[in-house]
């Protein structure tokens, strides 16, 4: 198993890619610290992991609150004895997020708090445990919109994800000597219920698909398996990278 004897903290593990990551990481041998804002979603994740014979500790809280993040790290390390992987997956993408000229300050602040501050807090409290364990892996989820412009802007989201890339590079340089690797994944459009709702119009859907050379939207497992590689020892000489998993959308000029 690729994560045998490792302990991984996964944020946003109550649904979507985070829930799938909890299942796959546990299946690959990891003890999982699953965190989310909603307790009901965490119960579902726990049931899935435990039903498959995995080890999981579910902890409710808000990734943008320092006290909650500190508690996650402390309780998780106490329960499993150490911390090897930080998978900073939690993020929001509100419909109200528009161009910077139309930006609502409250929407902007909430996006930054979750998507950027949340990553920073997890690293702030998680890094000492990674170092104590002799090294480890930080996997930050960014986005392809951090790399290219968009004619339908979501500028708070774009800013937050661009900052995650910069933070990832800085962490890689600072903590490499401690055996800690830091990498970011930039997913392209992923086939989720939210995307399906946004692209109910067939013309709009086909227009978006025409930009993807591989001819389909991503699936949650496309991203989770990239994270699995970065969390595992297979990527022991990989750090500071921007791992683009987007079906080719960012390299398509026409």
C-alpha positions as a printed NumPy array, in Angstrom:
array([[  0.   ,   0.   ,   0.   ],
       [  1.306,   3.4  ,  -1.006],
       [  0.595,   5.23 ,   2.267],
       [  1.278,   2.403,   4.709],
       [  1.958,   3.709,   8.26 ],
       [  1.338,   7.33 ,   7.261],
       [ -1.055,   9.765,   8.949],
       [ -2.828,  12.272,   6.704],
       [ -4.934,  15.286,   7.634],
       [ -7.463,  16.068,   4.895],
       [ -9.511,  19.27 ,   5.016],
       [-12.912,  19.494,   3.364],
       [-13.244,  15.734,   3.763],
       [-17.017,  15.735,   4.193],
       [-17.877,  15.663,   0.502],
       [-16.575,  15.653,  -3.061],
       [-12.874,  15.266,  -3.659],
       [-12.091,  15.461,   0.045],
       [-14.373,  12.569,   0.884],
       [-12.97 ,  10.507,  -1.965],
       [ -9.444,  11.333,  -0.796],
       [-10.252,  10.076,   2.69 ],
       [-11.491,   6.793,   1.229],
       [ -8.555,   6.292,  -1.162],
       [ -5.866,   7.369,   1.326],
       [ -7.289,   4.989,   3.941],
       [ -7.452,   2.197,   1.385],
       [ -3.769,   2.828,   0.652],
       [ -2.882,   2.366,   4.308],
       [ -3.082,   5.863,   5.801],
       [ -4.715,   6.769,   9.081],
       [ -6.928,   9.708,   8.137],
       [ -7.757,  12.837,  10.119],
       [-10.861,  14.039,   8.266],
       [-12.008,  17.605,   8.865],
       [-15.013,  19.558,   7.655],
       [-17.413,  22.297,   8.68 ],
       [-20.394,  19.928,   8.724],
       [-20.667,  17.068,  11.187],
       [-23.319,  15.219,   9.151],
       [-21.018,  15.011,   6.159],
       [-18.147,  13.808,   8.317],
       [-20.315,  11.018,   9.673],
       [-20.877,   9.812,   6.123],
       [-17.152,   9.935,   5.373],
       [-16.363,   8.038,   8.568],
       [-18.917,   5.365,   7.732],
       [-17.434,   4.903,   4.267],
       [-13.852,   4.618,   5.535],
       [-14.647,   2.408,   8.51 ],
       [-16.903,   0.229,   6.392],
       [-13.898,  -0.531,   4.212],
       [-11.714,  -1.31 ,   7.231],
       [ -9.854,   2.012,   7.344],
       [ -8.775,   4.146,  10.294],
       [-10.294,   7.616,  10.571],
       [-10.724,  10.406,  13.103],
       [-13.451,  12.887,  12.098],
       [-13.121,  16.409,  13.482],
       [-15.65 ,  19.172,  12.879],
       [-14.61 ,  22.815,  12.598],
       [-13.863,  25.811,  10.408],
       [-10.592,  25.799,   8.473],
       [-10.445,  29.597,   8.723],
       [-10.417,  29.554,  12.553],
       [ -7.022,  29.106,  14.155],
       [ -8.402,  27.43 ,  17.286],
       [-10.156,  24.764,  15.214],
       [ -7.115,  24.026,  13.069],
       [ -4.835,  23.817,  16.1  ],
       [ -7.271,  21.365,  17.711],
       [ -7.387,  19.206,  14.56 ],
       [ -3.612,  18.895,  14.47 ],
       [ -3.241,  18.282,  18.203],
       [ -6.074,  15.744,  18.436],
       [ -4.999,  13.961,  15.265],
       [ -1.363,  13.679,  16.282],
       [ -2.409,  12.477,  19.731],
       [ -4.751,   9.854,  18.304],
       [ -2.37 ,   8.454,  15.682],
       [  1.013,   9.363,  17.143],
       [  2.281,  11.643,  14.382],
       [  1.438,  13.564,  11.19 ],
       [  2.974,  12.847,   7.782],
       [  0.678,  14.503,   5.217],
       [ -1.28 ,  17.744,   5.034],
       [ -3.826,  17.638,   2.204],
       [ -5.247,  21.156,   2.056],
       [ -8.328,  20.47 ,  -0.019],
       [-11.02 ,  22.674,   1.557],
       [-12.204,  25.534,  -0.619],
       [-15.247,  27.547,  -1.641],
       [-16.408,  28.973,  -4.966],
       [-19.468,  31.156,  -4.302],
       [-21.816,  32.179,  -7.104],
       [-21.56 ,  35.774,  -5.862],
       [-17.841,  35.93 ,  -6.69 ],
       [-17.48 ,  38.191,  -9.725],
       [-15.055,  40.667, -11.253],
       [-12.996,  42.769,  -8.861],
       [-14.993,  45.813,  -9.998],
       [-18.227,  44.166,  -8.82 ],
       [-16.782,  42.492,  -5.762],
       [-18.729,  42.314,  -2.525],
       [-16.297,  42.775,   0.334],
       [-17.915,  40.123,   2.532],
       [-17.773,  37.536,  -0.269],
       [-14.153,  38.423,  -0.969],
       [-13.198,  38.088,   2.696],
       [-14.89 ,  34.713,   3.131],
       [-13.197,  33.291,   0.01 ],
       [ -9.779,  34.498,   1.159],
       [-10.395,  33.227,   4.691],
       [-11.228,  29.693,   3.542],
       [ -9.11 ,  29.255,   0.421],
       [ -5.938,  31.03 ,   1.539],
       [ -5.98 ,  31.662,   5.267],
       [ -7.198,  28.097,   5.804],
       [ -4.209,  26.689,   3.938],
       [ -1.843,  28.975,   5.847],
       [ -3.305,  27.958,   9.227],
       [ -3.045,  24.254,   8.426],
       [  0.588,  24.758,   7.495],
       [  1.246,  26.915,  10.547],
       [  0.072,  24.243,  12.965],
       [  0.824,  21.176,  10.875],
       [  4.415,  21.907,   9.894],
       [  5.888,  21.404,  13.385],
       [  4.303,  17.934,  13.479],
       [  5.649,  17.076,  10.015],
       [  9.121,  18.133,  11.114],
       [  8.777,  16.16 ,  14.352],
       [  7.911,  13.076,  12.273],
       [ 11.135,  13.478,  10.295],
       [  9.551,  15.114,   7.252],
       [  6.41 ,  14.798,   5.223],
       [  4.3  ,  16.132,   2.395],
       [  2.072,  19.179,   2.005],
       [ -0.401,  18.984,  -0.87 ],
       [ -2.245,  22.219,  -1.583],
       [ -5.218,  22.343,  -3.94 ],
       [ -5.077,  25.433,  -6.152],
       [ -6.793,  25.777,  -9.563],
       [ -6.1  ,  26.179, -13.255],
       [ -7.608,  29.683, -13.025],
       [ -4.486,  30.683, -11.073],
       [ -2.558,  30.171, -14.322],
       [ -4.814,  31.7  , -17.   ],
       [ -7.327,  34.518, -17.311],
       [-11.058,  33.92 , -17.614],
       [-13.715,  35.838, -19.531],
       [-16.217,  34.927, -16.816],
       [-14.218,  36.131, -13.806],
       [-14.305,  34.849, -10.253],
       [-11.621,  37.196,  -9.013],
       [-11.631,  36.454,  -5.28 ],
       [-11.288,  32.74 ,  -6.043],
       [ -8.577,  33.413,  -8.636],
       [ -6.615,  35.613,  -6.24 ],
       [ -6.843,  33.065,  -3.45 ],
       [ -5.589,  30.227,  -5.641],
       [ -2.751,  32.278,  -7.102],
       [ -1.593,  33.059,  -3.576],
       [ -1.695,  29.344,  -2.699],
       [  0.804,  28.697,  -5.498],
       [  3.16 ,  31.349,  -4.135],
       [  2.861,  30.016,  -0.596],
       [  3.56 ,  26.485,  -1.816],
       [  6.824,  27.533,  -3.457],
       [  7.897,  29.444,  -0.365],
       [  7.204,  26.466,   1.9  ],
       [  9.163,  24.168,  -0.398],
       [ 12.236,  26.373,  -0.101],
       [ 11.944,  27.036,   3.632],
       [ 11.279,  23.506,   4.834],
       [ 13.038,  21.262,   2.35 ],
       [ 15.998,  20.975,   4.707],
       [ 13.608,  19.46 ,   7.26 ],
       [ 12.485,  16.793,   4.808],
       [  9.157,  18.497,   4.143],
       [  7.926,  18.674,   0.565],
       [  5.264,  21.155,  -0.594],
       [  3.431,  20.875,  -3.915],
       [  0.264,  22.327,  -5.402],
       [ -2.3  ,  20.701,  -7.673],
       [ -4.125,  22.859, -10.222],
       [ -7.302,  21.021, -11.228],
       [ -9.164,  21.918, -14.389],
       [-12.98 ,  21.8  , -14.551],
       [-14.135,  18.783, -12.552],
       [-17.43 ,  16.964, -13.169],
       [-19.274,  17.752,  -9.953],
       [-22.949,  18.457,  -9.199],
       [-22.077,  22.162,  -9.036],
       [-20.496,  22.151, -12.498],
       [-23.414,  20.15 , -13.904],
       [-25.799,  22.771, -12.538],
       [-23.768,  25.62 , -14.008],
       [-23.591,  23.924, -17.412],
       [-27.156,  22.668, -17.795],
       [-27.301,  24.531, -21.091],
       [-25.926,  22.155, -23.724],
       [-24.385,  24.963, -25.764],
       [-22.523,  26.284, -22.733],
       [-21.39 ,  22.784, -21.828],
       [-20.108,  22.025, -25.324],
       [-18.322,  25.364, -25.489],
       [-16.412,  24.548, -22.315],
       [-15.669,  21.009, -23.474],
       [-14.282,  22.294, -26.773],
       [-11.465,  23.94 , -24.829],
       [-10.325,  20.645, -23.285],
       [ -8.054,  18.644, -25.632],
       [ -8.877,  15.346, -23.916],
       [-12.556,  15.939, -24.636],
       [-14.038,  15.459, -21.177],
       [-14.296,  17.168, -17.817],
       [-12.134,  15.894, -15.018],
       [-13.349,  13.385, -12.477],
       [-12.674,  13.682,  -8.731],
       [-10.396,  10.644,  -8.847],
       [ -8.177,  12.372, -11.427],
       [ -7.213,  14.883,  -8.744],
       [ -7.15 ,  12.51 ,  -5.786],
       [ -4.749,  10.108,  -7.505],
       [ -2.42 ,  13.035,  -8.243],
       [ -2.581,  13.921,  -4.546],
       [ -1.899,  10.293,  -3.64 ],
       [  1.323,  10.389,  -5.654],
       [  2.414,  13.633,  -3.989],
       [  1.563,  12.287,  -0.528],
       [  3.479,   9.065,  -1.065],
       [  7.207,   8.374,  -0.98 ],
       [  7.079,   7.917,  -4.754],
       [  7.406,  11.705,  -5.001],
       [ 10.292,  11.962,  -2.525],
       [ 12.297,  14.253,  -4.862],
       [  9.346,  16.391,  -5.946],
       [  8.794,  19.734,  -4.249],
       [  7.75 ,  23.266,  -5.144],
       [  5.839,  22.069,  -8.188],
       [  2.592,  23.251,  -9.731],
       [  1.039,  19.952, -10.794],
       [ -1.487,  20.842, -13.517],
       [ -4.226,  18.217, -13.946],
       [ -6.622,  19.859, -16.393],
       [ -7.089,  17.726, -19.5  ],
       [ -4.912,  20.212, -21.372],
       [ -7.191,  23.244, -21.053],
       [ -4.391,  25.635, -20.036],
       [ -2.256,  24.812, -23.085],
       [ -5.05 ,  25.22 , -25.645],
       [ -4.674,  28.467, -27.581],
       [ -7.657,  27.955, -29.904]])
